[in-house]
Amino acid sequence: MKILAVNTGSTSTKVGYFNNKQVIFSSTIKHNLADLKRYASIVQQVPFRNEAVAQALRPIETELPSLDAVVGRGGFMRPVVSGTYQVNQRMLDDLISARYGEHASNLGAIMAFQLAEKYHAGRAYIVDPVVVDEMAPVARISGHPAIRRRSLFHALNQKATGRYYAQVAGKSYSELNLIIAHLGGGVSVGIHQNGQIIDVNNALEGEGAFSVDRTGGLPLGDIIRMCYRLDEKGQQLYDQDKMIRMITREGGLLAYAGTNNLQEVEERARSGHSESVLLLEAMAYQVAKEIGAGATVLKGKVDAVILTGGMSFSEWFTSLIRERVAFIAPVAVVPGDKELEALVEGVLRVHTGEELARVY
């Protein structure tokens, strides 16, 4: 099968052309933040990003008319079970209207559908969107009936990493108990029990450990008081948009250190900057606490703890986590993400009959 995969991030678009599982061509397109800010909403970025993808694909454009499928990252839709979904109009309507929220991942299905039409590919798909929900009923209880815990996390890479580890270990993903920490722009710690992610923190909206630019969990009383704080003229200092932006894009290392670049903070720490050392230790400490909590959910029956995502390239940072959690289970580090490959593998599972395509 000839498959084109598209993974849309907040300031980048990754694209890959595959012959079955073999990558023939891949490119990471970095978008200028000033260019993206010209658009009032994320969905308005589609033509801009499509043009960038077309430019990136120039070296292989003669191959593209023979595409069998296009697959994109799945975005904010209603909660769904894990799997590969064919893009349909209901999905497009929800993503274009941002019915369930705005996020760069919303662009994946839209762009996959348009690229499939452009290159006359058979079908467009998404795989394991960020709203995959396999949480156990007991994990949904928040503490107040007006608020229900949501499953919102790095489902694609968590699932792909779980399958990859199982394959290396010579076992089936469905027979393992794993705790997988995705350490990226956000931090999600998923509790994988026999192939189901039975609990996970909401990695975007204020649960779990802080990350490079997200706050993670904050003391609720202080948050409530901030929402009602007034300036000298009696005007509200923090409206809803400002509070959400603070939690999702202006927190973590960025708020403390003025940068969301982990490598930069690590370099400061290595040069003897004590506050940078403390920040790295605090972020690792919070990740380790989440992993430890996950071990209690599995009643201590953990086959492995796996660290993945972009921050897992840092040996210093992963070692800080490892020294706190190694007593729970063997710790494996799978640096970066395999999201383009995971998208393609989802399509192949459908076309080989291993799985049925799901309908949204």
N, C-alpha and C positions, 0 to 999 in steps of 0.2 A: 504494500500500500504506500502511496505517496501522500504524505500528510504535512500540512502547514500548521504550526502551533504558534499562538500569540499569547503572551503573558503581559498584562498591563499593570504597571506600578504607578505610584504617585508622580514620579518624575522620570520614568523610563518605560520603554516598551521593548520586550524581548521577543524575537521572532526566530523560528527555526524551521528548516525544511528537512523532513525525514523520509527515508525509504525503510518502511517498517520501523525497527528500533534504531536504525543507523542514522546518525545525524550527518546530513550532507552539507548543510550550511546553517550558520546561526549568527545572530547579530544582536547586540544590546544597544538600543538607541537612547541616548541621554537627551532629555528635553530641558531646554532652558526654562527656569522657573518664571522668568518674566514673560515668556511666550505663553505659558499655561495660564498665567494670571489675567491674560486678555479675555478669557472666557468666563462668563458669569456662572456657568455650571459645568460639571465634569462631562456631561453628555455632549456639550457643544464642542468638546475637543476631538470628536470622532473624525471629522474631515482632516484636521491637522495631523492627527496620528496616522490616519490611513495614508496620507501623502508621505509621511516619514517612513512608513513601512514599505511603500512602493519604491522609494529611493533606495532603501536598504536591500531590497530584493532584486535590484537591477542585475547583479552578476548571475542570477539564475532565472531570470524572467522567461527564458525560452522553455524552461521545465514546468512552469506553473500551470499551463493549460491542461496538463495531464494529472492534476491533483485529484485524489479520491475523496479527501475530506479536509476540513479546516476545523481546528479546535482552539477554544479560547478559555481564559480563566473565568471562573464563575463568580458572580458578584452578589450584591445584597438583594435577595429575593425572599420569598416566604421560606421558612425552615423546610429542609428536605433531607431525605436519607442519602447516605453516601452512594455514589455511582456516576455513570456517564449519561448525560442528558442531551437529547437532540434539541437544538434551539428551535423554539416555536414562537408564534405570535404572542401568546400569553406571557412568555418569559420576556420577550422584547418590550412589550408594553410596560411591564413592571419595572424594568431596568431604565427605560427611556424616561419614564415619569418619576423615577427615583422613589417609588411608592414605599419602599422599605429602607430608604436612606441612600445618601450619595457616597460613592467611593470609587476609586480608580478601577477596582475590579469589575465594576458594572460595565466597563467598556469591552470586556473580553468577548462576551456573547454577541454584542452588537457588531463589533469588528469582524468576528469570525463569520457571522451571517453575511455581511457585506462582501467580505473577501471570497467567500464560497460562491456568491453570485457573480462576482467579477471574473473569477477564474473557472467558472462552470464546474466547480467541485460538486461531488455528490451530495454531501450533507455538512452541516455545521453542528458542532457539539461543544459542551462544556463538561468538565470533570471535577467532582468533589469541590463545589463552591464553598465560599467562606461561611455559608449558613448551614452546612451539614450539621444535623442535630440527631445524635444518638444517645443523648443524656438519659440516665436513669431517672425515674420519677422522683426519688429522694433527693437528687441533685438539683432539681428545679426549684425547690423551696428556698425563698430568699430570706425570710424573716418577717415579711409583711405580705398579705394577699394582694395588695395593690401593685406589687412589683414581682415579676417572675424572672428568674435567672435565664439568660439567653446564651445559646451556643454560637459564638462569633469568633472565629479563630483561623489559623493557617491550616485548614483542613487538607488541602491538596498536598502540601509538603509533609504534614504529619502522617497521612495515610501512605504516601510514597516511601517515606523513611521507614515506617513500620514494615512494609512489604520487603524493602531492600534488606533490612536487618534480618528478617526471617529467612530470606533466601540465603544470605551469607552464613547464617547459623544452621542451615539445612533443615529448617522447620517451616511449618505453615504459620502465616500471620494470625490465623484464626485460633491457634492453640497457645499463643503467647500472652503474657501479661507484661505490658511495657509502660514506662512513663517516658514520654517524649517531650522535651523542651525545645520549642522553636525559638531561637534567639535572633530576632531580626529587628526591623523597625518597631515591632511590638513583640512582646514575649507571651507565648501561649504554652501552657503545660497541660498536655493531654494525657488522660489515664485510659490506656488501651487494654481492654479485657476481652480476650478471645475475639479480636477483630472488630470490636465496637468501642468507640470513644465515649465511655459512660459518664465522664465528667471532664470539664475543661473551663478555664477562666475566660471571660470575655476580654479578649486581648486588645480591644479597641477602646472600650468605654469604661475604663476604670476598675478593673479587677486584676489581681495578681501583682507581679513584680513590675517596677518601673523599667523603662527601656531607654533608648537613645533620645526619644522625643515624646514618649507617653508617660503619664504619671503613675499608671497602675492604680492600686487601691489607695485612697486617701481618707483621713478621718472625716466621717460624715458631718459631725457637728461643725467643724471648721468650714467645710464646703457650704453648708446651709447658710452660715453667717456671711460668707463671701457673697452669696447670691443676693443678699439684702443690704450689702454695704453701700453707703451713699458718700458722694464727694462733698466738698464744702458748700456747694450750691444745692444740695439735696437731690442730686441726680444719681441714678443707679450706676455704680461703677462696672458691674459685671452683668451683662444680659446673657440670655441663653447661648447665643452664638459664641460669645467670648469665653464662657465657661467650657463649652464643648471643645473649642479650639485649644484652650489651655490644657485640657485633659488629653486630647488626641494628637496635638501637633506641637505644643509649646512647653511640654513638661520634661521629665527625665534629665538626662545629661545636658540637653540643650538649655534647660532652665538653670541648672546648677553651674555648668561650666561654660556656657555660651557657645557650645558646638554639639552637633549630633554625630560627630565622627569619633567612633570608639578608638580608632587607631591614634588619633590626635590626643585624646585623653590618656591613653596608655603611654604615649611618648612623654607626656608631661609627668606622669607617675614615675617612669623610669629615670627621669632627670631629677627626681627627688621632691616633686611637688606633693606635699602631704595631703592636700584636699583631693587631688586626683586619685591618689591611692585609696583614700577613704570612699570615694564615689564608686570605684570599681569593686571594692570589697562589699559595699552596701548593695549594689545591684546583684552581685553574685549571691550574697546572703539572702536576698529576697527570692531569687530563683530557687535556691536550695530549700527554702521554707516551703515553697509551692510543691517541689518534688517530694519533700518529706510528708506533706499533707496527702499527696497522691498515694504514697505508700500505705497510709492508714486506710484509704478507701479500698485498696487491694488486700487489706489485712496482712500486709507484709509479704505477700506472695508475688514478688516482682522478679521477672526473668532478667530484665535489663533496664537501665536508665540510659536514654539516648539524648545527646546534645546535638542540635542541628541549627541551620539558619546562618546568616552572614556573620554574626558575632562569634560563632563557634570556630572561626578561623583563628581567633586569638587564643594561643596556648595559655597565656597568663590568666585570662578570664575563665576559660574552661577549667583550669587547674584549681581556681578558687572555688568553683562549684563542686568539682570532683572531691576535694578533700572533706567537704561537708556531707556528701551523699554516698560515698563509695561503700559505706557499711550496709546500705540498703540492698544493693545488687551491683553486678558489674556495670561499669560506665563505658559507653561507646560514644565516640565523637564522629559524626557524619557531617563534615563542614559544608556550608552553603546550602543550596537547595537544588533539587532535581525536578523543578516544576515543569519545564518544557517536556522533559522525558516522561514525567508522570501524566501529562495531558495526552501525549501520544499513546502511552501504554493503555490508558483508559479507552481510547478509540479502538485499539487493537483487541482488547478484551471483548468488546462488543462484536467486532467483525470476525473473530474466531469462534464466537458462540460461547465463550467462557462466561459472559454476562449478557443480560438483555439491556438494551437501551431503555432508560427510564423516560417517562413523560412528565413534564412539568404542568 
